[in-house]
Structures are given as C-alpha cells and as structure tokens.
Amino acid sequence: MDKLKMRSPNLTEENIEKIAELFPNCVTEISGENGSLKKAIDFDLLKQELADKIVEGPQERYHLNWPGKREALLTANAPIAKTLRPCRDESVDFDTTKNLFLEGDNLDALKLLQETYLGKVKMIYIDPPYNTGNDFIYEDDFAEDSEEFLKRSNQKDEHGNRLVANTDSNGRFHSDWLSMIYPRLKLARNLLRDDGVIFISIDDNEVHNLRKICDEIYGEQNFTAQIIWKKRSTPPNDRIIAAQHEYILCVTKNSNSLGLNLRPRTEEQISRYKNSDNHPKGPWTAGDLMANVKGGRYVTSLYFPIVNPRTGQAHYPSSNGNWRFNKERIDFLIKNNEIYFGDNDQGRPKLKRFLCDVKEGITWTTLWDFTPFNTVGSSEMTDIFGNLTTFENPKPTGLILDIIRAGSNPEAIILDFFCGSATTAHAVMQLNAEDGGNRKFIMVQLPEECDENSEAFKAGYKTIAEISKERIRRAGKKIKEENAITAPNLDIGFRVLKVDSSNMSDVYYTPDEVNKDILFRTTDNIKSDRSSEDLLFQVLLDWGVDLTLPIRREIVRVKKAEGGRIKDEKEKPEDKNLSFDNIHPSTFIPHNSKDSAFSPQPSSFQEFEVYFVDKNSLAGCFVRNGEITDEFCKELAAYKPLRVVFCDSGFKDDSTRINVEQIFKLLSPHTEIKTI
C-alpha cells in the first residue's frame, strides 16, 4: 500500500524525465544526499544535442538575463511541503460552490494547484505590481540546500507575508521584479489549457521586460497582442508627455489552438441592418463592391460593366480599382437580389451584406478606448464599501468583462493570482448572470496587512484578502438579487482555502533524520492541531482531485466485533471463511442527525467519521486512534469508492493494515488505496 507524498510536485524531476524521453544519452546518475543514486542531466551532452556545431563554451545569443534568473527558475521548480486548509466560516455556500478563494502567497498557491488544475484553466488575468518604485513585491526565498528547504517549507511564515518595498533606488530594481514574476508566469503556463490564454495588465515601467519573459516562457510565436487600454479621459498634468494608457499583454498557450472570441456586436451595430425589401435572407446593410488595384495593375477578369437589370444602366469600376468579384459571381448575386442599386435604382451598385452571413462578432482592436476609465473602478469600490482607500486605481469591472468575453467560454475556469480588489471574481459572476454561463473563478490573494491609518483598517479589515472576500460576498449578493428571475441558480459562493504549512509533521518528510528520543516522543506523523477536513484537502491536492467537488461527511456505524468476529446472529459459528458475496453497506447516518428512533444502541456499534467526495470518487477515513478494523474496511469497500485513504495510525494492528488490501481486492478490486 503506497503512501501519499503530501507535497507539491517536484518539477525538476519531471523536467528530467521529459529530457530523458527526448535525449536518453544525456541522462546520467549522481550521488544523492544519503549516498543513493539519482537521475541528473549531463548538460555538456545536452548542449551538444541542441547545437549543429561543436560546443566548447558559452556563446553569445539573444536572451533576457538578470542577476537571480537561475535562482528564480530553481524557485519555480522546487517542491514545497505546504497545503490548503479549508475555512468554512469565511466561505459562502462551501458545500455547493464551484469557485475558490485561496489566501496566501501566490507562488505557493500556484505550486499547490499544479496537479489538480494542470491543463484545465481556460483564461488567466493578472494585474501584478507595476514596479513603479512605490510598489511592494514578493521577496521569494531562492537557492538553499535541501535541509534548509525542508525546515522552512514545513513551518509557518512568522510574519504572515513576504512583501518588501522595491524602490527605484534599489540596485536590483528591475532584477527583483523579474525574479518575482518569472516563476509565477512559468507555473501559470502549466495550468492553462492548450487553447488557454493569459492577459497581463502592465504599464511602461516593465512592459518591455514582460514581453521578453512571455516570449521565453510561452514562446514568441504565441504572443497575440499588446493592447493599449485608454484608462483616463484626460492626461495627468504632472509631466510634459503624460500617459493616458496602460497595456494588456495577451499571450496564448498554443497559437495553433487559439481560443479567443470575437467582440460581441452592440445594439447600435446590429440596428444598422435593415430588410427594406423583405429579402428572404433577412436584414442587410450596403457594402462596397470595389477592390483596390494592387501595384497599379487592373485585373481583366474584374473589370467589366455591371448592368442594372431594371434600368439597363451600366456601371464600370472607378478609376482606382476593380470589382471585388468576377462577372460570373456578380451575375449570380444579381439573380439572387443581393446587389443594391440605391434608392429608386438610381445609385451605383453595392453589395448586400446580410446579418446572417457575417461573423457572430467583430474583430477586437489593439486600442481599447471603449471600456470604462480607471476612475470607474474606484467608484465601484465606493458603491460597495463606502470610503475605503486601500486600493489605488482598482480595475473597473467593465474592462475585465471584455477580457473575459474575449478569452473564455461559458464553462471556463478563470484564474487571477493577483486578486487584489477581486474585480475578476465580480466580473465572472456578472457575466454569468448576463449570459447564463457557468464560469468558475479561482482567486489568489496574499493576506497583506492594511495600513493601520487606512479607512479599511478602521472599518475592521486587517488584510487585503479580507476586503477581497467581502467584495465577492457583497457583489454576489447584489448580482443575485438583481437577476433573481433570469439567473436563479447563479453561483455566487466560494470556498476559502488558506495556504499553510503541511498537515504532516517533520518526521513524515525526513524519517531518516529521526533519532530514538524523537521517535519515542512522536506518536503520530500528523500535527495535532489539524482536523480531518484539513487532511482531506491535502489528500485532494496530492491526488489531483478537483477542489470544488461536493463533500459529504457521514458517520458510519459498524457492529463491534467480539474476538475478531462480527457480532451478527445470522452468521453461523462454524463459518470460518466469511463470504463477501452478501456484504451490503450499512446505513449512513448524517453527522447532524437527531433522529435516533432507528439508531442501534451505542454500546454495540463503533462510529467512524468518513468523508465522501463527489459521491464515491474518494472516501477518506482519518481516524488516528487505532480503531479501524477489518469489519469497517468491509463496510467501506462495499461502496466501491474509486479511491480510499486512511491514516497509518488508524489501523487497529498490523494484521488489519495488511488485510485491508485483500478486503478491497475482493469487494472493490478497482479501488486505489493510499495511506498517510
């Protein structure tokens, strides 16, 4: 029976395996920390494999480099022994919602999501620090040996965050920002679907570096657009040349599977289409029949008279062009009444463009001057909270709505790991209410402390994350009330999961370092302050199970055994080999049930707390007191869960631990069994 590793995946090991598949000759072995051999890459051979001439040393090449880049790459790949702990009290509709709010360092959160959401996110939008010289950025821990890593990654951060001021007087001004954003964008790419897209808001300070980082991580061929967003109606007067805009970079996971949508047409644009002649194809508008002459040459097949069949008047192309179609095509269009000769047949011929033939939307441009200005975002926060001044220039919901329209579909998972004022979550709920979609959001926000002098702090909000969550609550409630008839089942909830140290004690990760004194003091490899639900969510992460699946907590009652036998009057004393053919599940009693009319006497039954995820996708029993018996395992196996997990310390004895595999093999052979 295998154990769950209970940590994020080691991306370095996975990358080595990928290289090994392509270049097996570049894989070697080196001695590990304890003298054991492990796989490694012979980089000299790998360089030669990727070169068409002899490689002797470093060569000049086009690339982005900065002090700390290699450490940033190491940071992205290094595993962490952390988890996500559920917080029901701060959640909304915890048991039914499909939305997530992750509170903690977004680098940790992205690592924890790697297995569960690998290749599942349709769209990412982030609004990271712009590195203006007044921003706070994440100060990540870089290279360290494994012992230091294990000690750090298993412990809570004493300060609660890792933010430092990045002033423009800092010698590593750009380098620190690059080292912060690089590993996060690298991990984010893994989460995107093949047709996924990422949008990143940025300004002039780092847009040039961000373009290069995206080219390196996502591939230059996957760059889609650098959108200019007009964020102000008038320029600020503090400079001679003042910026009225910011940028939104749009990069796809795979340009060959580009999953962007056209811009929806407005009511005004649709109103231009009329059907004054009751044409069977429906509304139309007049379009040009001319095509510009290329290189000053006329195309003979496109230069001819178009004759109005009702007046006999002949019309030739203008002096600077040809007709758009050849004569055969024009005759076909005239026959089907798809050429318009103006009111009363007195004008030049034009093409009828039918609404049914045009695309379902219009092309997006790289100049977005049609969205709300940045001041609208502040007004929205004022409408929700009153005079809270914590956020400077929060993005308006209208801007994010257009980004979601461009980059998602009605069933999309949308991720924002610089959640801030939670505009993205607000926009997702709003758009779902408008078009009946079922988009899901994943928000990530660090519990950055609010300034004690701010109105937010005085109002009781100690961290930015608290404000983010409260905005989602208030915005969701308002949207649902406004759309009670048209969107009665709108999901405005979210599960709050907080990044924390692993539920497992240090001995779980470093068993070789345990001495006798520690061993005698340690009765369990799970931290004493962690609940069964805490353990469940770490198991979901480790197993890559969707974190929003419905969870049911039940109390399973099993008859107590006497002398290793089930106390059951139907069982014959001489029956030594218990048949599993007639085993059936016992009645499941909800943990909050008050109806005891049919409850057996407590003295003759054992009670086991079991968590069922998505009916029987996973069953977890985290009993740690050595009470799990063969009888309970038989009852649980009868439900044929796809996966089941137990605590090592929960089994009554070694024989029970050994028997559990045989029990499931007989009763539920397809069940995967793991322990922690």
N, C-alpha and C positions, 0 to 999 in steps of 0.2 A: 504494500500500500504506500503510494508516494505522498510526500509532504508538499504543501503549497509553499512557494518561496516567500510570499508575503512582502514583496518589494517591487518597485518598478522594474521594467525590463532593462537588461544591460545591452544598450545599443551598440557598444563597442564589439561585444561578442557576436551580435547579429550581423554587423558590418563585416567582420572577419569571415563569417560563414558565406556571405554574399560574394566576397572576393574569392573565397576558396572555390566556389562554383565556377567562376569565370577563369581564374588562374590558379589551378591547384598546385602548380610548381612554385608559387610564391608563398605557400603556407609552410611554416616551419614550427618547431617546438622550442619553448624556452622553459627554464626552471621557474616555478611559481614561488610564492612566499614560503610555503612549507616544504619546498623541495619537490613538489609534484609538478609534472609536466603540463603545459597548457599551450593551446594554439597561439601563434603570432604570425605576423606578416614580415617577410623579407622585403624591405622597402627598396633595396637596390635592384632586386629582380623585378619588382613591380614597376619601378620607374622604367626599366628596360623594356618591359612588356608594352608600355604605353608610349614608347618612343620609336621613331623609324631610323635612328642612328645611335651610335654608341653614346651612352650617358656616362659622363665622367664626374660631373659635379653640378652645383646649382647653375641654372641658366636663366637669362633674362626672359621674362614673359609678362603678358598683360594680366594683371590681377590686382585685387584690393587687399592691402595688408595694413596691419597696425599692431602696435605693441599689445599683446594679450590675446591675439586671434587664436593661437593654438590652445591657450587655456580656455577660451570661450567654447571651442569645439569639444574639448575634453569635458567641460561642464555640461554641454548638451547630451553627451553620450553616457555620462556616469550615472549608475543607478542610485536610487535613494530608498532608504528604509522608512518610508512615511506612509500615511494612509489618509483617507477621507472619513471623518466621523459625522454621522447624521445628527442634525439638530432639529428635532420636531417642533420645539417651541417657537422657533423663528421662521418656520416654513409655512406655506399656505397650501392646503389640500395635499399634504405629504403623501397620502396613500394612493392618490389618483393622478397627480400631475405628471406630465412628461418633460417638464422644464427643470433645469438645475441652476443653483447658485453656489459656486464654490468660493469659499472665503479662505484666502491665504496667498502666498507667493505664487504668481502665475507660472514661474518656471517649474516649481514643484507640481502644480496642478496639471500642467501640460505633460509632464512625465507620468503622472498617475493615470492620465487618460489614454496613454499610448496603446494599450492592448484593447481596452473596451471600445474606443472610438476610432481605431485605426481604419482609415479609408472610408469613413462614414459621414463626415461633415461636408455639407454642400457649399456653405459660404462662411467665410471669416471676415469680420470687420474689426479693426482695432484703431484706436486713437491714442498712440503711445506718447510719452513725453517728447516734446519737440526739441529739447536741448537748446533752449533759448538763453541759458546762463542763469536762469532763475528756477529751473526745474529741479525736482528730486528724481533720481533714478535709482534703480535697484543695484545694490552692491553685492554681487554674487561671489561666492567662495570658489576659487579656481583650483589649481592643481594641489593635491595633497596625497599623502600615501594612504593606503587602504585602512590602516589602523585609525588614523585621524578621521577619515571619512566615516567609518562605522560609528565612531564615538559621536561625531557631530550629527550624522543623519538620523540617529536613533533618539536624539534629545530635542526637546522643545527649544525654540529660539527664545532666549531670555528676554529679548527686547520686543518681541512680537512682530518686528519687521526688519527689513534690511535696506532702508532708504537713506541715501546720502545726497547732499546738495552737490550739483555739478556746475560750479561757477565757471564763467568763461576765462577766468584767470588760472584755472587748473591746467597744468601742463599736459594732462591726459584728457582734455576736454572732449575731443571727438572720439578718442580711443575708448574711453569709459562708456560712452553712449553706444558705440559699435559693439563692444563686448557684452553689453546688456541686451541689445536687440537681436544679435546674431543667433544665439542658441534658442531663443524663443521662436524665431521665424523658422528655424530648422526643424524644431519639434512640431510646429504647427503644420508644416508641409505634410508630415506623415498622416495627420488626421484628415486631410482633405480627400474627398472622393476623386476619382480620375477626371470627372468633369467639374471639379470644385474650383472655386475662385476665392482669392483674398483681396480685400480692399484695405488700404492703409492710409489714414489721414496724416499729413506731414506739412511742414512749411519750408521756407527757403534754407533754413539752417542745416538740415540734414538730408534734403531730398536727393542731392547728388550721391551721397553715400548710400542712402537707402536703395536707390536704383541699382547700384553696383552689388549690394548684398543680395537683393532679389534675383539679379541675373546669375549670381553664383549659386544660390540655394535652389532656385526654381528653374534656372535655365533661361538664357537670354531670349530664346525662341518663344518662351511662354509669357514674356511681357506683353500686355494687351493695350494699356493706355495710361497716360499721365493726365488725369482730369484736372482741370482748373476750376475750382469752386469759388464763385464770387460771393464772399462772405459778408461784405459790407456794402451799403448803398453809397456811402461817401468815404473817401480816403481819410486816414488819420492825418492830423496836421503837425506831427512831431518830426517829419522828415521831408526832405525836398522831393524825393521819389518815395511815395508811401504805398504799401501793399494793401490791396483790397481783396486779396485772394489767398487761398491755401491750395494744396494739392491733395488729390486722392489717387494713389497708385493702384492700378488694377492688374493683377498677375494671376494667371491660371495655373492649375496643376499640370495640365496637358493641353496644349493648344489644339491638338488633333481631336480632342473631345470637348471642345469649348462649349460650356453650358450656360451662356448668357442669354438673356431675353431681350426682345425689343422694348422700346419705351412705349407704354400704353398711349393710345391716342386720347386727346382731350375731347370734351363735348363740342368745343368750338371747331376742332378739326373735322370731326365727324359731320357736323352740321353743314359743311361745305358741299357735301354730296347730296344731290337732288335727283329726282326722277320725273322731270317735267314732261317727258314723252311716254311715260308708263312703260319703259323698256323692261322686258321680262327678266333681265339680269339684275334689276334693282337700281338703287341710287348710283349716280356717277357724277364726275366733275371733268371739265375740259382740260386736256393736257396737250403739250406741244408735240407736233408731228415732225419737227425739224431735227436733224442731226448735224452737228458742226463738221465742217470739212477738215480732215486731218492732213497736215502738210500742204495745204493749198490745192489738193487734187480732188476733182469731182469723181464720184463713183457712178459710172454709166448706168448701172442697174438700178440706182436710187434717184436718178434724175429723169423725171417724166411728168406729164400733167396729170393732176387729179381732177376728174370731171364731176361736178355736182350733178347727180342723176335727175334732180328735179328742175334745175335751171339750165343745165348744159354748160355752165361757165367752167372754164379750165383754169386751174391754179398750178403754177410752177413753184419749185423751191425758191427761197430767197437767194440773193447773190452770194451769201456766205455759208451755204450749206446744201445738204441733200435731204430727201425724205428719210425718215427713220426706217421704213420698211420698203421692200421691193414691190413691184406692181401687182404681183400675184397676191401678196398679203394684203395690200390696200384694197384690191377688188373684193377679197373675202370680207374685210371689215365693212366696206360699203354695203355689201349684200346683207350683212347682219345688223345694219343700222348702228355701227359702232364708230362712225365718223360724224362729227358735228360740224355743220357749216354755218354756225351762228344763228342768231335770231332772224327769222324770216328768210333763212337761206341766203343771207347777204354777206357772210363773212368768209374768211379763209378757213380751210379745213383744219380741224383739231381732233385729237384722239379722245374718245370717251374712256376715262379711267374709272372702272367700276369698283365700288367699295368691296364687293365680294371677291375681287381678284387681287387686291393689294394685300400686303403683309398685315398680320394682326397688330402690328405696332409700327413705330417709326424708329429710325436709327438714332442711337444716343450720340451726342457730340462730346468733344473733349472740353467744351466750355459749358459749365453748368451755372447759368445765370437765371435759371427758372425755379430754383429751390429757395426756401426761406433763408433769410440772413441769420447770422450768428446771434443777433440780439433776440431772435425768437426763442432760441434755446434757453436763454436767461429768463424770458417771460414765462415760459412753460414751467420752469422750476419755481418761479414766484407763485404761479397759479396753484401749484401742488403744495408747496411748503410755506409760502409767505416769504419773509425777508431773510432767507438763508444765503450767505455769501461765501460758502465754502468752495463752490465750483466757479472757476473763471471761464467764461465763454463756453458753456456746455453745448454740444452739438444739438441743433434743432431736430425734432422728430421727423419733419418733412424730408430732410436730407437723407436720413437713414432709411426712410421708407422707400425713396427712389433707389438707393443702393440695394436694398433687399429685393425690390421689383426686378432689378437688372440681374442679380446674381443668385437668386434662389428659385425654388418651386414650392407649391403648396404643402409638400410633405417634408421640406428640408429641415436639417439640423443646422442651426446658425450659432456660431461661436464668437464671443467677444471676450478676450482675456485681458483687456484693459478697460474693464466695465465702467469705472468712473461713476457718472450720474445715472447709469442704466438706461440711457436713451435707446440702445439697441433692443433691450427687452420690451420697453414701451412700444417701440415701432413694430416689433413682431406681433404683439398682442393686437395692436391697432389694425395691422394689415389682415390678420386672421379674421378679425371682426368684419372687415370690409368685404373680403372675397371668399369667406368660408374655408380658408386654408387651415392646415394642421401643422404649421411650422413650429418647431421646438427650439428653445434657446438654451445655451449654456453660457452663463455669465461667470467671470472670474474677477475677483477684486481683493486686493490686499487690505487688511484692516489698518490702514494708515490712520494715525491719530489726527483728529481735528484740532485746529488751533484753539487753545483754551479761551481766547478772546473772541472767537467767532460766534455768530448768532446760532450756528448749528450746535456748537458745544453747549451753549447756554440753554438750547432747547432740549438737551438731553442726548444728543447724538455724539457719542465719543469717538467714532471712527467713520471713515468714508464708506466702508462696507455697510454700516448701519443705515446710512442715508440711501445708499443704492437699494437695499432691500425694501425700505419703507416707500421709496418711489414706486417700485414694482407693485407693492400692495395697493397703494392709493390709485395709481394709474389703472391697474387691472380692475379694481372695483368700479371706477368711473366708466371705463370702456364697457364693462359688462352691463351696467345699469343703462347706458345709452343704446345698447344693442340687445336688450333683453329678448325682444321678439325675433329678430333676424339671426342672432347667434346665441341661443340659449345654452349651448354646451361648450361655450368658449372656455378654453383652459387658461386661467389667469393665475394658476398656482405655481409653486416652485419648491423643490427640495433643497434645503440648505445643508451642504456638506462642508465641513471645515478641515483644511489641511492640518495635520497634526503628526506627531511622532508615531511610529509604528505601535500597534497594539501588542506586539511581541517584545519581550524583554531582551536584553543584550545577549543572553545565553542562546537564544534562538538563532542568531546570526553568527556567533563566534563560539560554537561549542568546544572547539579545540583549546580555547583560552580559559576554560573553566577549571578551577582547582577544587580540591576537596572541600575547603572551607565554604566556597561559594555554592558548591553543589548541595551541601547539607542545609544551607540557608534557603535554597531555592526549591520550592515545592511545585511550582508551575512556571511554564515558559511564557505566560501571558500576564501582562500588567494587571495589577489588582483593581485598578480604577476603571477598567474597560468593561463595557456591557456586551451582552450577546449581540445586540444590533450593531455595535461598533465592529465586532468580529465579522459579522455578516457582510458589511460593506467592504471590508478589506479582502474578504474572500471573493466578492463580486469583481473587485478590481483585479485580483490575481488571476481569476478565471476568465476575465474579459467579458463578463456578463453585463448587459445594459443596466445602468444605474437607475433607470426610471421605471423598471418593470414593477408591477404590483407585488406587494409583500403582504403575506398573511401570517400572523403569529397565532399559533394554536397550542393548546395543552393536550398532549396525547396521553391517555391513561392506559396503562398496561397492568394486567394482573400480576401480582407479586409471585415470584417463584418460590417453591419450597424444595430445598435440597437439589437445586439445579433443574427442577421440573416445573412446567407450567401448572398452576393450580386450576384445573379445569375438570369438572365432573364428567365431561364427555370423553376424556382421554382414558384409555384402558391402561391399568398398571403394567400389563405385560408388554405394552407397545414401547419398545426401547428406541426404535428409529422413528422419530417424529416426521410424519409426512407433511410436505409443504403444499400439497395439491389443494387442500381445503382451507388454507390460511386466507383470511379476509381481513380488511382493515378494520381497526376498532373505531368506535365513534369519536369524532373530533369535537372537543368541547371548546368553544371560544374562550379566551383567557378572561373575558369580562362577563361571562355568562353567570347569571344569578338564579337560573332555573335548575334546581337540584332535585326535581321530582324523580328523574330517572338516573340520577348520579349514584354510582356504586359507593359503598362505604369506603372512606379514605383509607381505612386500615388494610384493605385487601388490594389496593391499587397503588402503583407508582405513577407519578406525574412527570412528564418530560416536556420542556418547552422546545417547540420546533418552529423554525421559520421556513415558510414555503414561498419561493419566488416564482411568479408567473405560473401559478398552479403547481406543476411538478417539474419545472425546469431545473430547479435546485432545491434541495432540502438541507437545512443546517441545524444540527443539534449541538449546542456549545456547552453542554453540561461538563463541569470540570471537577466533580466530586467523586468520581469513580463509581457512578451508579448505572452506567449504560450496560445493559445485559443482552444476552442472546435474544431473549423474548422481545425486547424493544426493537432490536435490529430487524427481527422478522416482521413485526408490525409495520415498520417504516419501509422495508423492502417491498411489502405487498402493494404499496402505492406506485412502485416502479418509477421513481424520480430519475431524471436524466443524469443528475449529479447529486452526490451527497457528501457532506463534510462533517467530521467530528473533531473534538479536541482529543489529543493524545491522552490527556489526564482524565478523560471522562469514562474510559473503559473500566469495568469492574476489576478485571485482571488480564493477564497476558493472553490467556486462552480465549477470552471474549474478543480481544483485539485481533487475534488470528482467525477466529471463527467468522468475523463479520464479512470477510471477503467471500467465504464459502456460502454464507447465507444469501448474500446478494447475487452470487453466481447462479444459485438455484432458483431464487424467486424473481430476480430482476437482472438478468445477465447483461443488459445494456447499460446499467448504471455505472458511472465513473465514480470511484471512491477516493477521497483525499482526507488527510488529517492535518491539523495544525498543532 
